[in-house]
Amino acid sequence: MRGRPKSAIDLYIIAKAKELRTEFGYSQAVLAVKLGVSDAFIGQIENPKNTSKYSSEQINKLAQIFNCSPRDFWPEKPLL
């Protein structure tokens, strides 16, 4: 594992994506196909100990998949 640990904002975005994935009934594998990544990548992102996280392009694609705005992945107020 290389890179910077996940920040509070990274964890917020990941939690929102996981919440929507669960609401839509998608497995990690199904979301991976829709997002164009490996299912292992989704598992790495959802693992808080792994440094993998969504890129801005992937957040935009997630918004398309879940029929929402990219803004829906961000908190209304800054995180401390």
N, CA, C and O atoms as a GROMACS GRO file, in nm:
protein
  320
    1MET      N    1   0.084  -0.117   0.000
    1MET     CA    2   0.000   0.000   0.000
    1MET      C    3   0.089   0.124   0.000
    1MET      O    4   0.172   0.142   0.089
    2ARG      N    5   0.071   0.207  -0.099
    2ARG     CA    6   0.148   0.330  -0.106
    2ARG      C    7   0.054   0.447  -0.110
    2ARG      O    8  -0.066   0.432  -0.136
    3GLY      N    9   0.108   0.564  -0.084
    3GLY     CA   10   0.028   0.684  -0.093
    3GLY      C   11  -0.013   0.736   0.042
    3GLY      O   12   0.020   0.680   0.146
    4ARG      N   13  -0.085   0.844   0.036
    4ARG     CA   14  -0.131   0.914   0.155
    4ARG      C   15  -0.255   0.845   0.211
    4ARG      O   16  -0.341   0.802   0.134
    5PRO      N   17  -0.265   0.834   0.343
    5PRO     CA   18  -0.386   0.774   0.401
    5PRO      C   19  -0.511   0.852   0.359
    5PRO      O   20  -0.503   0.970   0.324
    6LYS      N   21  -0.622   0.786   0.363
    6LYS     CA   22  -0.748   0.851   0.325
    6LYS      C   23  -0.782   0.961   0.425
    6LYS      O   24  -0.772   0.943   0.546
    7SER      N   25  -0.821   1.075   0.372
    7SER     CA   26  -0.861   1.188   0.455
    7SER      C   27  -1.008   1.172   0.495
    7SER      O   28  -1.077   1.082   0.448
    8ALA      N   29  -1.054   1.262   0.581
    8ALA     CA   30  -1.194   1.260   0.622
    8ALA      C   31  -1.287   1.279   0.501
    8ALA      O   32  -1.392   1.216   0.494
    9ILE      N   33  -1.249   1.364   0.408
    9ILE     CA   34  -1.332   1.387   0.290
    9ILE      C   35  -1.333   1.264   0.200
    9ILE      O   36  -1.437   1.228   0.145
   10ASP      N   37  -1.217   1.198   0.186
   10ASP     CA   38  -1.212   1.074   0.108
   10ASP      C   39  -1.308   0.971   0.167
   10ASP      O   40  -1.385   0.908   0.095
   11LEU      N   41  -1.303   0.954   0.298
   11LEU     CA   42  -1.388   0.857   0.365
   11LEU      C   43  -1.536   0.893   0.352
   11LEU      O   44  -1.620   0.804   0.339
   12TYR      N   45  -1.567   1.022   0.354
   12TYR     CA   46  -1.706   1.066   0.336
   12TYR      C   47  -1.756   1.028   0.198
   12TYR      O   48  -1.865   0.971   0.184
   13ILE      N   49  -1.678   1.058   0.095
   13ILE     CA   50  -1.716   1.027  -0.044
   13ILE      C   51  -1.733   0.877  -0.062
   13ILE      O   52  -1.830   0.832  -0.123
   14ILE      N   53  -1.639   0.800  -0.009
   14ILE     CA   54  -1.645   0.654  -0.020
   14ILE      C   55  -1.770   0.600   0.050
   14ILE      O   56  -1.837   0.511  -0.002
   15ALA      N   57  -1.799   0.653   0.168
   15ALA     CA   58  -1.918   0.608   0.242
   15ALA      C   59  -2.046   0.639   0.165
   15ALA      O   60  -2.138   0.558   0.162
   16LYS      N   61  -2.052   0.756   0.102
   16LYS     CA   62  -2.169   0.794   0.023
   16LYS      C   63  -2.184   0.700  -0.096
   16LYS      O   64  -2.295   0.654  -0.126
   17ALA      N   65  -2.074   0.672  -0.165
   17ALA     CA   66  -2.080   0.581  -0.280
   17ALA      C   67  -2.123   0.441  -0.236
   17ALA      O   68  -2.202   0.376  -0.304
   18LYS      N   69  -2.073   0.395  -0.122
   18LYS     CA   70  -2.110   0.263  -0.072
   18LYS      C   71  -2.259   0.261  -0.032
   18LYS      O   72  -2.329   0.164  -0.058
   19GLU      N   73  -2.305   0.369   0.030
   19GLU     CA   74  -2.447   0.380   0.066
   19GLU      C   75  -2.536   0.370  -0.058
   19GLU      O   76  -2.635   0.298  -0.058
   20LEU      N   77  -2.499   0.442  -0.163
   20LEU     CA   78  -2.578   0.436  -0.287
   20LEU      C   79  -2.567   0.299  -0.352
   20LEU      O   80  -2.665   0.247  -0.404
   21ARG      N   81  -2.447   0.241  -0.349
   21ARG     CA   82  -2.429   0.107  -0.406
   21ARG      C   83  -2.522   0.008  -0.337
   21ARG      O   84  -2.585  -0.075  -0.403
   22THR      N   85  -2.530   0.017  -0.207
   22THR     CA   86  -2.616  -0.072  -0.129
   22THR      C   87  -2.764  -0.044  -0.157
   22THR      O   88  -2.843  -0.137  -0.174
   23GLU      N   89  -2.801   0.085  -0.162
   23GLU     CA   90  -2.940   0.122  -0.192
   23GLU      C   91  -2.985   0.067  -0.326
   23GLU      O   92  -3.098   0.021  -0.341
   24PHE      N   93  -2.895   0.071  -0.425
   24PHE     CA   94  -2.928   0.023  -0.559
   24PHE      C   95  -2.917  -0.128  -0.569
   24PHE      O   96  -2.953  -0.186  -0.672
   25GLY      N   97  -2.867  -0.193  -0.464
   25GLY     CA   98  -2.854  -0.339  -0.464
   25GLY      C   99  -2.739  -0.389  -0.549
   25GLY      O  100  -2.741  -0.503  -0.596
   26TYR      N  101  -2.637  -0.304  -0.570
   26TYR     CA  102  -2.523  -0.344  -0.651
   26TYR      C  103  -2.414  -0.406  -0.564
   26TYR      O  104  -2.382  -0.356  -0.457
   27SER      N  105  -2.360  -0.515  -0.611
   27SER     CA  106  -2.242  -0.573  -0.547
   27SER      C  107  -2.122  -0.488  -0.589
   27SER      O  108  -2.132  -0.403  -0.678
   28GLN      N  109  -2.009  -0.511  -0.525
   28GLN     CA  110  -1.886  -0.444  -0.567
   28GLN      C  111  -1.855  -0.479  -0.712
   28GLN      O  112  -1.809  -0.393  -0.788
   29ALA      N  113  -1.878  -0.603  -0.750
   29ALA     CA  114  -1.849  -0.648  -0.886
   29ALA      C  115  -1.936  -0.577  -0.988
   29ALA      O  116  -1.888  -0.538  -1.095
   30VAL      N  117  -2.065  -0.560  -0.958
   30VAL     CA  118  -2.156  -0.493  -1.050
   30VAL      C  119  -2.116  -0.346  -1.065
   30VAL      O  120  -2.111  -0.294  -1.176
   31LEU      N  121  -2.088  -0.280  -0.953
   31LEU     CA  122  -2.046  -0.140  -0.961
   31LEU      C  123  -1.916  -0.128  -1.039
   31LEU      O  124  -1.899  -0.034  -1.117
   32ALA      N  125  -1.825  -0.220  -1.019
   32ALA     CA  126  -1.697  -0.216  -1.090
   32ALA      C  127  -1.718  -0.220  -1.242
   32ALA      O  128  -1.655  -0.144  -1.315
   33VAL      N  129  -1.805  -0.308  -1.287
   33VAL     CA  130  -1.834  -0.318  -1.431
   33VAL      C  131  -1.891  -0.185  -1.482
   33VAL      O  132  -1.847  -0.134  -1.585
   34LYS      N  133  -1.987  -0.130  -1.409
   34LYS     CA  134  -2.050  -0.004  -1.451
   34LYS      C  135  -1.950   0.111  -1.451
   34LYS      O  136  -1.959   0.202  -1.534
   35LEU      N  137  -1.854   0.106  -1.358
   35LEU     CA  138  -1.755   0.212  -1.345
   35LEU      C  139  -1.634   0.191  -1.436
   35LEU      O  140  -1.556   0.283  -1.460
   36GLY      N  141  -1.620   0.068  -1.487
   36GLY     CA  142  -1.507   0.037  -1.575
   36GLY      C  143  -1.377   0.012  -1.502
   36GLY      O  144  -1.269   0.043  -1.553
   37VAL      N  145  -1.388  -0.045  -1.381
   37VAL     CA  146  -1.270  -0.079  -1.301
   37VAL      C  147  -1.283  -0.224  -1.256
   37VAL      O  148  -1.386  -0.287  -1.278
   38SER      N  149  -1.180  -0.276  -1.193
   38SER     CA  150  -1.187  -0.414  -1.142
   38SER      C  151  -1.267  -0.417  -1.011
   38SER      O  152  -1.271  -0.318  -0.937
   39ASP      N  153  -1.330  -0.531  -0.985
   39ASP     CA  154  -1.403  -0.542  -0.859
   39ASP      C  155  -1.307  -0.535  -0.741
   39ASP      O  156  -1.346  -0.492  -0.632
   40ALA      N  157  -1.183  -0.576  -0.760
   40ALA     CA  158  -1.083  -0.564  -0.655
   40ALA      C  159  -1.060  -0.418  -0.620
   40ALA      O  160  -1.036  -0.384  -0.504
   41PHE      N  161  -1.067  -0.330  -0.721
   41PHE     CA  162  -1.046  -0.187  -0.698
   41PHE      C  163  -1.155  -0.131  -0.607
   41PHE      O  164  -1.125  -0.052  -0.517
   42ILE      N  165  -1.279  -0.171  -0.629
   42ILE     CA  166  -1.389  -0.124  -0.542
   42ILE      C  167  -1.364  -0.173  -0.399
   42ILE      O  168  -1.385  -0.098  -0.304
   43GLY      N  169  -1.321  -0.296  -0.385
   43GLY     CA  170  -1.289  -0.349  -0.252
   43GLY      C  171  -1.177  -0.271  -0.186
   43GLY      O  172  -1.182  -0.244  -0.066
   44GLN      N  173  -1.077  -0.233  -0.263
   44GLN     CA  174  -0.966  -0.154  -0.208
   44GLN      C  175  -1.015  -0.016  -0.164
   44GLN      O  176  -0.976   0.034  -0.059
   45ILE      N  177  -1.100   0.044  -0.244
   45ILE     CA  178  -1.153   0.176  -0.210
   45ILE      C  179  -1.235   0.168  -0.081
   45ILE      O  180  -1.221   0.253   0.007
   46GLU      N  181  -1.318   0.067  -0.069
   46GLU     CA  182  -1.405   0.055   0.048
   46GLU      C  183  -1.332   0.007   0.173
   46GLU      O  184  -1.389   0.008   0.282
   47ASN      N  185  -1.208  -0.035   0.160
   47ASN     CA  186  -1.126  -0.076   0.274
   47ASN      C  187  -1.056   0.049   0.330
   47ASN      O  188  -0.971   0.107   0.262
   48PRO      N  189  -1.091   0.091   0.452
   48PRO     CA  190  -1.032   0.214   0.506
   48PRO      C  191  -0.880   0.208   0.526
   48PRO      O  192  -0.815   0.312   0.536
   49LYS      N  193  -0.824   0.088   0.530
   49LYS     CA  194  -0.679   0.075   0.549
   49LYS      C  195  -0.602   0.088   0.418
   49LYS      O  196  -0.480   0.105   0.419
   50ASN      N  197  -0.672   0.078   0.306
   50ASN     CA  198  -0.609   0.090   0.175
   50ASN      C  199  -0.613   0.236   0.131
   50ASN      O  200  -0.709   0.306   0.162
   51THR      N  201  -0.512   0.282   0.060
   51THR     CA  202  -0.505   0.423   0.020
   51THR      C  203  -0.583   0.454  -0.108
   51THR      O  204  -0.593   0.571  -0.145
   52SER      N  205  -0.637   0.354  -0.175
   52SER     CA  206  -0.712   0.379  -0.299
   52SER      C  207  -0.835   0.464  -0.271
   52SER      O  208  -0.901   0.448  -0.168
   53LYS      N  209  -0.866   0.554  -0.365
   53LYS     CA  210  -0.984   0.639  -0.352
   53LYS      C  211  -1.035   0.675  -0.490
   53LYS      O  212  -0.966   0.653  -0.590
   54TYR      N  213  -1.155   0.731  -0.496
   54TYR     CA  214  -1.215   0.768  -0.624
   54TYR      C  215  -1.151   0.896  -0.677
   54TYR      O  216  -1.120   0.988  -0.601
   55SER      N  217  -1.133   0.901  -0.808
   55SER     CA  218  -1.086   1.022  -0.874
   55SER      C  219  -1.208   1.110  -0.904
   55SER      O  220  -1.321   1.065  -0.893
   56SER      N  221  -1.184   1.235  -0.940
   56SER     CA  222  -1.295   1.324  -0.974
   56SER      C  223  -1.372   1.270  -1.095
   56SER      O  224  -1.494   1.284  -1.101
   57GLU      N  225  -1.303   1.210  -1.191
   57GLU     CA  226  -1.371   1.150  -1.306
   57GLU      C  227  -1.460   1.034  -1.264
   57GLU      O  228  -1.570   1.018  -1.316
   58GLN      N  229  -1.412   0.954  -1.169
   58GLN     CA  230  -1.492   0.842  -1.120
   58GLN      C  231  -1.612   0.890  -1.040
   58GLN      O  232  -1.719   0.829  -1.046
   59ILE      N  233  -1.598   1.000  -0.965
   59ILE     CA  234  -1.711   1.056  -0.891
   59ILE      C  235  -1.817   1.103  -0.991
   59ILE      O  236  -1.937   1.083  -0.968
   60ASN      N  237  -1.774   1.164  -1.099
   60ASN     CA  238  -1.868   1.207  -1.202
   60ASN      C  239  -1.941   1.086  -1.262
   60ASN      O  240  -2.062   1.091  -1.284
   61LYS      N  241  -1.868   0.979  -1.288
   61LYS     CA  242  -1.928   0.857  -1.343
   61LYS      C  243  -2.023   0.792  -1.241
   61LYS      O  244  -2.128   0.741  -1.279
   62LEU      N  245  -1.986   0.794  -1.113
   62LEU     CA  246  -2.074   0.742  -1.009
   62LEU      C  247  -2.206   0.820  -1.008
   62LEU      O  248  -2.313   0.761  -0.992
   63ALA      N  249  -2.199   0.951  -1.026
   63ALA     CA  250  -2.320   1.033  -1.030
   63ALA      C  251  -2.408   0.991  -1.148
   63ALA      O  252  -2.531   0.989  -1.136
   64GLN      N  253  -2.348   0.959  -1.261
   64GLN     CA  254  -2.424   0.910  -1.376
   64GLN      C  255  -2.489   0.776  -1.344
   64GLN      O  256  -2.606   0.754  -1.373
   65ILE      N  257  -2.412   0.686  -1.284
   65ILE     CA  258  -2.461   0.552  -1.250
   65ILE      C  259  -2.579   0.560  -1.154
   65ILE      O  260  -2.678   0.489  -1.170
   66PHE      N  261  -2.567   0.648  -1.053
   66PHE     CA  262  -2.670   0.657  -0.950
   66PHE      C  263  -2.772   0.768  -0.978
   66PHE      O  264  -2.856   0.799  -0.893
   67ASN      N  265  -2.765   0.826  -1.096
   67ASN     CA  266  -2.860   0.928  -1.139
   67ASN      C  267  -2.874   1.040  -1.036
   67ASN      O  268  -2.984   1.074  -0.992
   68CYS      N  269  -2.760   1.097  -0.997
   68CYS     CA  270  -2.758   1.206  -0.901
   68CYS      C  271  -2.654   1.308  -0.946
   68CYS      O  272  -2.595   1.295  -1.054
   69SER      N  273  -2.631   1.408  -0.865
   69SER     CA  274  -2.530   1.510  -0.895
   69SER      C  275  -2.396   1.470  -0.832
   69SER      O  276  -2.395   1.407  -0.726
   70PRO      N  277  -2.286   1.505  -0.895
   70PRO     CA  278  -2.156   1.482  -0.829
   70PRO      C  279  -2.150   1.551  -0.692
   70PRO      O  280  -2.079   1.506  -0.603
   71ARG      N  281  -2.225   1.660  -0.678
   71ARG     CA  282  -2.228   1.731  -0.549
   71ARG      C  283  -2.285   1.646  -0.437
   71ARG      O  284  -2.257   1.670  -0.320
   72ASP      N  285  -2.365   1.546  -0.472
   72ASP     CA  286  -2.425   1.459  -0.370
   72ASP      C  287  -2.320   1.376  -0.295
   72ASP      O  288  -2.350   1.320  -0.190
   73PHE      N  289  -2.200   1.370  -0.348
   73PHE     CA  290  -2.094   1.293  -0.283
   73PHE      C  291  -2.013   1.378  -0.185
   73PHE      O  292  -1.925   1.327  -0.117
   74TRP      N  293  -2.044   1.507  -0.177
   74TRP     CA  294  -1.970   1.600  -0.091
   74TRP      C  295  -2.057   1.646   0.024
   74TRP      O  296  -2.178   1.661   0.008
   75PRO      N  297  -1.998   1.669   0.141
   75PRO     CA  298  -2.077   1.720   0.254
   75PRO      C  299  -2.121   1.865   0.230
   75PRO      O  300  -2.057   1.938   0.154
   76GLU      N  301  -2.230   1.905   0.295
   76GLU     CA  302  -2.277   2.043   0.281
   76GLU      C  303  -2.182   2.142   0.346
   76GLU      O  304  -2.166   2.254   0.298
   77LYS      N  305  -2.119   2.101   0.454
   77LYS     CA  306  -2.027   2.190   0.528
   77LYS      C  307  -1.889   2.125   0.530
   77LYS      O  308  -1.877   2.002   0.521
   78PRO      N  309  -1.785   2.206   0.542
   78PRO     CA  310  -1.650   2.149   0.550
   78PRO      C  311  -1.636   2.052   0.667
   78PRO      O  312  -1.696   2.071   0.772
   79LEU      N  313  -1.556   1.950   0.647
   79LEU     CA  314  -1.527   1.854   0.754
   79LEU      C  315  -1.406   1.902   0.832
   79LEU      O  316  -1.314   1.962   0.776
   80LEU      N  317  -1.406   1.877   0.959
   80LEU     CA  318  -1.293   1.918   1.044
   80LEU      C  319  -1.196   1.805   1.064
   80LEU      O  320  -1.096   1.822   1.133
   0.00000   0.00000   0.00000
